[in-house]
Amino acid sequence: MRNTRKLILSAMFLALGQVLPFVTGQIPEIGKMLCPMHFPVLLCGFFCGWNYAAVVGFICPLLRSVLFGMPVMFPSAVGMAFELMTYGLVSGLLSRKLGMKSYSSIYLTLLAAMVCGRLVWGIAQIILLGINGSAFTMQAFLAGAVINAIPGIVLQLILIPLIVRTLGKRGTAQE
């Protein structure tokens, strides 16, 4: 029964990852800044565990690219697949290890997942753009992973802990 619930929740998070970019996608600059696909993957890690969230994270940008053409498959969606897979993996592992009873453990989990995911994205970009013969600079990394994403990072740091604590009190957190 527990696995069925996690599978259904994972499907819901995957669907949210497909739909949320439409909310912000009308203005592409804002859509990229708010990182709408990151939210459901991080939440999936908290509520379903690392294995479900890693799969949802990897599939989410690739599926969206195939279905809607955004993000562009190469190198964007492929790089994001590794980034979001890492978000799901780290948020799932750490939330299970640290728990979700305190805001400090949720923030620690969230920050670790965000840093690890962005580092993996940077490594993926170096490899993917290297295949094309393009260079991926530290300036491009900082712009893509941090500076342009500040609004999304702030929203994640505000909303995700509130959602996790609220839903976690109702017994929907991973067991």
Order of alpha helices (4+ residues) and beta strands (2+ residues): alpha-alpha-alpha-alpha-alpha-alpha-alpha-alpha
